[in-house]
Amino acid sequence: MAGFGTYTPQGRVTSAELARRANVPLERFTRGIGFEYVHVANDDEHPSTMGLAAAQDALAEAGVKGEELDLVIFVSGGDYDYRNWCPSTSIVRELGCHQAYSFEIRNGCAGGVLACNVAAGMMDRDPSVNNALVVCADTLSRIVSAEIPECQPLLYFGDGAAAVVLRRDHPRYQLLSFVEHTDGELGDLLRIDVGGTRQPFTKEFSDWDRAYVRVDADVFADIMNRVYLKEYVSVINRAVERCGHELAEMEFILMNQVKTSLREHILDAIGMPQDHTYISLDEYGHMGPADSLFTLAMAHRKGLLPEGKLAILAASGLGFSWVASVLRC
């Protein structure tokens, strides 16, 4: 990884405002989940425009021009600007990537880590791919509503973007391994029932409360406690083993942003000190597949990842899927 880019909207909503609108105690958000704000896109900010801004940031840091890119992958866990549309081609057009191939990946919040490894795999198979761009962008705040009780466990969803430039044989942030797992039994845990082919929007449709993602809070909490932690730790352990190292050698972990108690349990389970991760949840909420790359970018900028040290890059996503890689920083 040769360059990182980030973008977050200036608009933001406090946890206090969300608690007031949801009519729940503020502590449920600040202590229970661990966030103070979520950033919210305005009417002119969309996944493609935020992703483009993050991509330009990453290209500038990497010293790579758009026409030098051979591959562009756009990652989203929510909705694109339009239906039946390819946002990756929009990025290609705006950056002037005249020789690049582009496509989209959707794997929930695990998509960013997955896309980096897909890009690395394509470099291994295709010698003409030397520079790749991974862009993650979402407006997740638009699929939750504080006024709907079934959205309350997800009100830390926010908007933003992160991007990474990957360069063949670049000496920093090398991907050493990749492990993945999906539990199909959890496939319907999070979904929006209307708007798809089973229940399409019609001119008679008027129940717009059904156009938000909903979750049974008790079922969600049970799965998080019973399944989520075990699978998260499992992919991390296997990723470390696959690259021939030990957990004790890992210096840092970059991960998607989950509630405070769950993050602490993950760190305890792998023997990682609680301060050897980057937490963006308090200020930015959960930004979907951008999370892991966003925290990687922020940790890099703050000098928390010395060259040569080993770090874990991990995430989980809607579906439910878990992914992990080991990085040589």
Secondary structure, 3 states (H helix, E strand, C coil): CCEEEEECCCCEEEHHHHHHHHCCCCHHHHHHHCCCEEECCCCCCCHHHHHHHHHHHHHHHHCCCHHHCCEEEEECCCCCCCCCCCHHHHHHHHHCCCCCEEEEECCHHHHHHHHHHHHHHHHHHCCCCCEEEEEEEEEHHHHCCCCCHHHHHHCCECEEEEEEEEECCCCCCEEEEEEEEECHHHCCCCECCCCCCCCCCCCCCCCHHHHCCECCHHHHHHHHHHHHHHHHHHHHHHHHHHCCCCHHHEEEEEECCCCHHHHHHHHHHCCCCCCCECCCHHHHCECCCHHHHHHHHHHHHCCCCCCCCEEEEEEEECCCEEEEEEEEC
